[in-house]
Amino acid sequence: MNIDSIIQSVTNSARFLGRELTEKALVLIYALCDERTPAWARTVIFGAVAYLLNPLDACPDPIPFVGLADDMAALLGAIATITGVISPEHFARARETASGIFG
């Protein structure tokens, strides 16, 4: 799976995921695309985004209120782990992309 297809998967799921979860995923994806991101951080990012996009996870996504909680926890955990690697540019690009998706 390449970066473009990962971004497309998140974009296709955006309405279901909601703006906040989509934006967090995009921050990680843009950090993943950045050549300055070290390998260890890429591994963390890939794991969190794969968990988000995997239909089989700890709390099935269609369950109201709790279904996406584990996905958000995975994304926030990844962001906290690699916080020194994420740049303001990653956040800005994610915000801009989310604005394009959600209006």
Secondary structure, 3 states (H helix, E strand, C coil): CCHHHHHHHHHHHHHHHCHHHHHHHHHHHHHHHCCCCCHHHHHHHHHHHHHHHCCCCCCCCCCCCCCCHHHHHHHHHHHHHCCCCCCHHHHHHHHHHHHHHHC
